[in-house]
Amino acid sequence: MKKRYILFLVFTCLVLFSLNAQRYNRNSIKKANTKEQIRIGLTAGLNLGDLTSATGLDIWNGLAYYDIEGNYIGFTDTKPFKKGFSFGVTFQYNLSGYWWAQSGLLFATKGYKLETQDIDIDATTGYVQVPIEIMYKFPVKKTNFIVSAGLFAGIGVYGFTDYEDHYGENASPRLNHPFSPDPLITGIEESTNLIGCDITVHGANDYWKDKDDTFASDGTWIFDGGVKVGVGVEWWRLQFMINYQYSLTPLYDYGYDYTSRYEVRDLNYKNSFDYFGLGTMSSPRQHVFSFTLTYFFDNWNHGIRL
């Protein structure tokens, strides 16, 4: 939480410095922004985040789900779109004519939700991001229509993951997952257990509820980077954009080597995929739809002021 307050303080200082940088020409407020070479503004928006795939998330969390014939089925998909937000400072520079470069410093949250097969996961990821985009603005009277494309890079500074396992909670005493990579298949439905459990993840198996720092666990990437595209409209000093971000870096590294975790238990495995005898699957990436509104201050020629 302290990191969030520090970021907010830095952000506030930047804004106050900008607002008092120079004297303001009251007539400039009515001038078209196409005359400006450099622009600075404040951005805020809504993010709708998700993972590219839920396949393998159960194994990542130390479980494996099978059907009655012993075939691995696992999780199918996350719930569509976890709500997040973004805010920060945006900079624009006129390259030539209607071509602009845009960058900034943003704090943005992403994540995903999963509610399936006895497991609930609610993961939040928060990043300090630096986007770099090229924009083309189509002027129509006093309005600009915008298309953009670019890259973004970020580092995780905040996040938490709520994990809850509902398996056996309706039995008294509560049932535990079997300490085995193989499902128990008896042919009698009432006595069949179609879940395998990785003891190195679940430990004593009282891991029914947990809340952790998202980036604290080994194999979770703290760095985030990828591509983004967007469309939008600009009027006066207001700019509204609809963007799509796709992370090229994984959130979870399914190939992460946990050999030492198994060696202390006299087991010869590399990770949970190896433990369950399943091939390592494609690591999930994050992708986000964002809706942002930016307010640009008066241009540098007249001083930056509301």
C-alpha positions, 0 to 999 in steps of 0.5 A, spaced: 500 500 500 505 504 501 508 504 494 501 506 491 501 512 496 508 514 494 506 513 486 500 518 488 504 523 491 509 523 485 503 524 480 500 530 484 507 533 485 508 533 477 501 536 476 502 542 481 509 543 478 506 543 471 500 547 473 504 553 476 509 553 470 508 559 466 503 565 466 496 563 462 493 567 456 486 566 457 485 567 449 489 561 448 483 556 451 479 557 444 485 556 439 485 549 436 490 544 439 492 542 432 497 548 433 500 545 439 507 542 438 507 539 445 501 537 449 501 534 457 495 531 460 492 527 465 489 520 464 484 516 467 480 510 465 477 503 466 480 496 464 477 490 463 482 484 464 483 477 462 488 471 461 489 468 454 487 461 457 486 458 463 489 451 461 494 449 466 492 454 471 489 448 476 496 444 475 500 451 476 496 451 483 498 444 485 491 440 482 490 436 476 482 435 474 481 428 470 474 425 467 471 418 469 476 415 464 482 418 467 483 423 462 486 430 464 481 436 463 483 441 467 480 448 467 476 451 461 476 458 461 476 464 466 470 469 467 470 474 462 474 480 464 476 483 471 475 490 472 481 495 473 483 502 472 488 506 470 491 513 471 497 518 470 500 523 466 500 523 458 505 527 453 504 528 446 509 531 441 507 533 434 512 529 429 509 532 422 502 534 420 497 529 423 502 524 425 503 524 433 507 521 438 504 519 445 507 517 451 506 517 459 507 514 466 501 510 468 499 506 474 494 500 471 491 494 474 489 488 470 488 481 473 483 475 472 477 471 475 476 464 475 470 460 478 470 453 476 471 446 479 471 447 486 476 453 485 475 460 486 481 465 484 481 472 484 488 475 481 489 483 481 496 485 478 498 493 478 503 496 474 507 502 473 507 503 465 510 507 460 507 506 453 510 509 447 505 510 441 504 513 434 498 516 432 494 519 426 489 524 427 484 525 422 481 532 423 474 533 421 472 541 423 474 541 430 474 534 432 480 529 431 479 522 429 485 518 432 488 511 430 494 509 434 499 503 435 505 502 439 508 498 445 508 498 452 512 496 458 511 496 465 513 493 472 509 490 477 508 494 484 502 492 487 497 486 487 494 480 491 491 474 489 485 470 493 485 463 492 479 458 495 478 451 494 471 448 496 473 441 495 470 437 501 467 443 505 460 440 505 463 433 509 464 433 516 470 432 517 472 436 511 475 431 506 482 433 503 485 432 496 489 425 496 497 426 496 497 423 489 498 425 482 493 420 480 486 420 480 482 415 484 478 411 479 474 406 482 468 405 477 463 407 483 461 414 482 460 415 490 467 413 491 471 416 485 476 422 486 478 425 480 483 430 483 490 429 483 494 433 488 501 436 488 504 436 495 509 440 494 504 446 493 499 444 498 503 442 503 499 439 509 493 440 505 490 445 509 490 450 503 483 451 502 483 459 503 489 463 501 491 471 500 498 472 497 502 478 494 501 476 486 508 477 484 511 474 491 510 467 488 516 464 484 515 463 477 510 470 476 513 475 472 514 482 475 515 485 468 510 486 463 510 488 456 507 488 449 503 491 444 497 496 443 492 498 438 487 504 439 481 508 436 479 514 439 476 521 438 479 528 440 475 535 441 478 541 444 482 538 450 479 532 451 481 525 448 477 519 449 480 512 447 479 505 446 485 501 447 487 493 446 493 491 450 496 484 449 502 482 453 508 478 450 510 476 457 507 471 461 504 472 467 506 465 470 512 462 467 509 454 466 516 452 465 519 455 471 524 450 475 522 448 482 527 442 482 529 444 489 522 444 492 522 437 490 529 435 492 527 437 499 522 431 499 526 426 496 522 427 489 525 427 482 521 432 479 522 439 475 515 442 476 507 440 477 507 439 470 512 434 470 509 431 477 502 430 474 506 427 468 503 432 463 506 436 458 508 443 459 502 448 456 503 455 454 504 460 459 498 465 460 498 472 457 494 478 460 490 482 455 486 488 456 481 492 453 481 499 456 477 506 456 481 512 457 479 519 458 485 524 457 484 532 459 490 536 456 492 543 459 493 549 455 499 548 450 507 550 452 506 557 448 501 560 453 503 556 460 500 550 462 494 551 466 487 548 467 
